[in-house]
Amino acid sequence: MTNAIFIPITQKQIEGEAVQTVDARALHTFLGVKTPFKQWIERRISDYTFLFNRDFWEFSGKKTFGIFSKEATEYALS
């Protein structure tokens, strides 16, 4: 029996509507992508012509690196 690893699907309220989403950063990690996240997500959005507020949403967030933190753009994918 193998240990299955799943990417959590969450339900977000976006403009009053319940939407099932996946955290893009979690997907990036799960896939083991070597390209830095920012470059990877921008390329995916462009290559697959994702539509803002339909296929993906952007949120402000904080990324913590040890004792440091910085603002980062987070993405939810439908």
C-alpha positions, 0 to 999 in steps of 0.5 A: 500500500502506498502513502497517497499525498493529496493537494488540499482542495478548499472552498473559498467565498469569492464575490459571494460565490463558493468556489473550490480552489487549489493553492498554486504554491502547494501545487508547485511544491507537490509537482517538484517544479524547479522553476521559481514559483513566481516565474512558474505561475506567471508562465502557466497563466500565460501559456494556458490563457487562464482568466483572472476571476474565473480560472485563478484569483490573486491574494496578498499574503506573507511568506515567512523565511525563518525570522524574515517575512515578506509580502507575496502574491498568492494564487488560488486556482479553480 
